[in-house]
Amino acid sequence: MNDIWQALFSTEGILLGTLVPFLFVLTVVVFVHEMGHYLVGRACGIGVQAFSIGFGPELVGFNDRRGTRWKLCAIPLGGYVKFAGDMNVTSSPVGDDAGPELSEAERRVAFHTQPVWKRAATVFAGPLFNFLLTIAVFAVMFSIHGRYVAEPMVATVNAGSPAEEAGIMPGDRFVSVNGEKVETFADVQRLVSGRAGDALTFVMLRDGREVSLTATPQPMEQEDALGNKIKVAVIGVVNNQELGQPRLITYTPVEALSAAVTETGHIIERTGQFMKRFAFGREDKCQLGGPVKIAGMSAQAAKLGFDWLVQLVALLSVGIGILNLLPIPPLDGGHLLFYAMEVVLRRPVTERTMEAVYKVGMFVVLGFMGFVFWNDLFGC
């Protein structure tokens, strides 16, 4: 009995060690995403019938003074906001005669009767709030802890590495990578890590003059701080304390916010780069994971401390934001695609067309979910 209790309720157990951190990470990300939809929708004068964290049977809930049902449901893998008049996945009334059944007061606050810009703003707000959450987390982290940086210097070149083949030498200083200027060694790592197999141009400062060299990063398996096996591209150079001169940069609140925006932009850029390369079969499928992998990462982050758990929230939040902007129904990006078509065509897309596209989109989304679940359980 004691062994069972330890397995379930100790900080190393399933409940406190894995399930609680996982639910914390996922609930925060989902809540912020749905709160974006809710707040902007309310600001646009759209009525809200329900705000749900999770799907399936309701566990607990209450009605606010506006009549919105706030609830927590049994399946904690997402959430939703149900707007007034929003009766199906296409965010439109069911059937051509559903509109007239609404009273005039109901029509004024119904989602589908709003101008296209209000509908688009409400839908876009979900991913936007995910990005804002990431920025907020990084801003707080930078304000509290600052950030360690090192000069972009080459201390050692590994034998047989792409850097050695390109002619990079110890003592060189990175000036730019593929036209992007670098200021720290972390900048070099960021610009190289997702470009395995791509020929990159490196401008190096050597003996007071700039030298342009070309190297092709190669993938290398590494273990990150959360224990994940990841593949990153490297060129085979090493920095050290003598040449890198590592130092701690501290930030004022305004500087921390600016640095957080920049860092979030870098993450969005790298994620978009990864997705493009993945679509063309140039990335390892095991880099993608689903709930099981997220649960494992949450458990590892919790062991390292609350700061790590919050950083995982930030990284997952920006990933969820990007994923939801993909132009695939029923994701937010699919809605935005239809609204863009409505602006171009000067009329809404027909209900029949929307439903047909949504069926295809749902198949794609379910297929992707099945793929990451397979990766979690069997594929990797």
N, C-alpha and C positions, 0 to 999 in steps of 0.2 A: 504493500500500500504506500509506503514511504517513497518507493521508486516511482510509482505512478504520480504521486503528488509533485515530486521534483521535476518529472518530465513535463508536467502540465503548467505548474505555477511558479517555478523558479525563474530567475532572469535569463537562464540558459534554456528554459523549457519552451514548449510550443506556444503556449498562451501568451506569457509575458515577453518571451524572448523573440517571437516571430510574429504572432497574430496581432498583438497590440501595436508594435511599430508599423506593421504593414497597413493596418486600418488607419493609423494616424496619418501616414504619408498620403494614402489614397484619398481619405476623407477631406483633408485640407485642400488637395489639388482639385477635387471634384467640386467642393463647396465654393471655392473661389471662382472656378469656371462658371458654374450655374449662377452665382451671385452677380457676375458680370451681365449675363442675360437678364436677370431679374431687375437690377438697378437701372440699366439703360432702357429696358422695356417700360418700367414704371415712369421713368423720366419722359418717355415718348407718349405717355398717356395710355399705354396698353394694359388691360386688366390681366391679373395673374390669378389663375385658379389653384395651382399647386406648385410647391417647391419641394422636391424630393431628393434626398440623398439615398441612393440605392434603388433597386427595383424589386418587384414582387410584393408579397404581403406587407402591409404596414405594421411596424412594431410599436411605434409611438408617434403622436402628432398632436397638433392643435391648430385652431383657426385664429388668425389675427383679425383686427377690427375691420380690415378691408375685405375679409372673406377668403383670403388666401390660406390654403391648407399647407402647413409646414409639417413634413413627416420624414421619419427615418424608416427605411424598408429593409427587408430581410437579406437581400442580395447586394452586398456593398461594392459592386463593380461598376459604379457609374452614378448617374443621377439625371434629373431633368427638371425643366420649368415648363409647366403647362399654362399657356396663355389663353385668355378668353377667346372662344371661337376656334381654337386650335384643336381640331378633332381627329387628325390623323398624322402620319409621319411626314406628309407633304406640307404640313402647316397651312392647311386650307380646309374649308367646310366640306363635308361629305355630300357629294351629289350637287347637281346644279341648282336644286331648289332649297338647299340648306340655308343659304343666305337670308331669304325673306322670312324664315322662321324666327330670326333674331329680332328682338324689339329694337327700336331706334336707339335707346340708351345702350343696349348690348352691342349694337353695330359700331357705336362711337369708340368703344374700347376693345373691339375684337382685333386680333392680330392681323387677319387677312384683309381687313378693310383699310389698313393704314397705308400711307404713301410708301413707295418702295424704299426710300432712304431711311425711314424709321424702321422698317423690317430688317434692312441690311445692317443698320447700326446695332440693332438688338442682337442679331445673330453674330456679328463680328465681335461684340463685346465679350463673349465667352473666352475665345482665344486671347484677346487683348488683355483681359484680366490675368490670364495665366502668365503672360509675358511680364505684366506689372508685378505679379507676385515674385517672379524670379529676380527682377530688378530690385525689389524691396529687400529680399533676403540678402542679396549680394551687397547692397548699400549698407545694411546693418553690419554684416560681417566685416566689410572693409573699414567701417567706422570704428568697430570694436578692436579688431585684430590687426588691421593694416594688411600689407601683403609683402612677402619676400620676393625680391627680384635679383637677377644676376646679369652681368654684362654678357652680351652675345659673343663670347670669345671661344676659340677652339684651343683646348689644352692638349687633347690627344685625338689622333685619327686611327680608328681600328683598321688593322691589316685586312686587306681584301674587301673593304667596305666600298659602297658607292662614293663616299667622300674621297677616299684614297684614289680611286680610279679617276675621279674628276679633277684631281690635283689640289684639293683643299689641304692646307698644311697647318700644323700646330702654330699658334700665335696669330692666325688669321682672325679677323673680326667680321662678323656678318653685318652687311649694310642693308641688303634687301633680299627677299625671296620672291621670285616671279614678279618683280616690280613693286612689291609691297615692302615698305621700309620697316625695319625691326629695331627695337630699342632694348629688348631683353632677350635672354636665351629662351625664355618661355614663348616669346613671339615666334622664334624659329621652330620650336617644337609644335606649336599650334599650326603653323603653315605647312609643315611637312607631314604631320602625323596621319592625315587623311588622304594622302596623295600617293599611295603605293602604286608603282608602275608608271607614274607620270614623270616625264623629263622636266625638271625644274631648273630655272636659271638662278644662280646664287652670285650676288655681287659681294666680294670680300675685300676688306681693306688690308693691304699687305705692304709693309714698309712705306706707308704714307701714300700709296696709290691704290686705286680700285682695280680689281681683277674680276672679270666675268667668267664663271664656270658653270657647267651643266652636269647635274647629277640626278639619278633616278632612284628615289627612295624604295627600299625593300621592306616587306612586311615582317614584323617580328612579334612573337607572342610574349606578352608581359602579364603580370598580375597587378591589378590596381589595388587601391587601399581597402576596397571592400571585398577583396578575395576573388574577383572575377577574372577569368582568363580572357584577355582582349588582344586583338592584333592591331598594332600601330605601325605606321611607316617610319623608318629611320634611315639616315644616311651614314651613321657610324661615327659620329663625333662626340666627344666628351668634354664637358666643362669641369672646372675645379675651383676651389676656394681662392687660390692665388690669382688666377686670371679673371674669374667670374666676379670676384669681390661682392659676394651676396650681402644684401642689406635689406632692412625693413623700411618700407614706405608707409608712412601714416597719412591719413586723409582727414580733412574737415568734412562735415556732413555733405556740403555741396560737391566737393571733390569725390567723395565716396559714391554719391548718386551718379555723377558723370562716369566714373570708372565702372559702376554696376551696369549702366546702359551699354557701355562699350563691350563689357564682358558678355552680357546677354546677346548682343549683336553677333559676337564671335561664335557663340554656341548655336544660334540660329543658322549662321552661315555654314558651320561645320556639319550641322544636322542635315541641312538641305544638300550639301555636297555628298554626304553619305547616302542619302536617299536616291540621289541621281545615279551614283556609282552602283548602288545596290540594284537598281532597276536594270542596269546593263550587265549585271552579273559580275561586277568587279569588287564586291565586298563579301566577306564571310557571312553566311546566313546565321551563324551562331551568335553574331553580334546583336541580333534581335531576340527579345524575350518578352514574355507576357507576365501575368499575375504571379506565377510561381517564382520567376526570376526576380521580380520586384519584391516579393516577400522575402526572398533570401538576402537581397541587398539591404532591405529595411532592417533585417535582423543584424547583419554585420555592421550597419551604420549605428544602430542603437548600442552595440557593444563598444564602439569607438567614442560615443558621447552624443549628447543632444545636438551639438553644433553640426556633426556629420549627418544626423537625421534631417535637420533643417536644410542642409545643402542638398541632400537627396530630394527633398520636396521641391527645391528650386529647379533642379535638373529635370525631374519628372514633369514639372509644371510646364516648362518651355517645350518639352517633347510633346505633351498632350496638346498644347496650343498649336504647334506646327501640324501635328497629325489631323487635328480638327479642321485645319484650313485647306486640306487636300480637296480638290473639286470633285468629290465623290459623294453622292447621296448615300445615306442620310446624314453624313457629317456636315458640320457648319459650312464648310467650303462648297458643298453641293447646293445648299440653299443660296449661298452668295452667287453661285454660277447661274442659277435660275433668275435671280434678281437682276444680274447683269444682262441676261438675255431679254428680260422684260423691258429694261431701259432701251436696249438697241431696237427691239421689235415694236416698242411703244404699246405693248399689250402683254398681259400675263401669258406664260406658257400654258397650253391646255392641260386640264386635269388628267386626261388620258395619257398624254406624253409624259407628264411628271410621274405618274404612277408606274409607267413602264420603265422609266429610267431609274426610279427608286428601287424597283425589284432587282435590276441589274446591280445597282450600287450596293444594295443589301447583301447580295450574293458575294460581291467582292470583299466587303467588310467582314462577313462571316468567314470567308476563305482565309483572309489575313489573320483573323483571330484563331482559326484552327491551326494555321501555320505556326504562330508563336507558341500556342499551347503544345504543339508537337515538339517544337524546339526545347521548350521547358522540360518536357517529360521524357522524351525519347531521342530527339534529333541531335542533341549536343551533350 
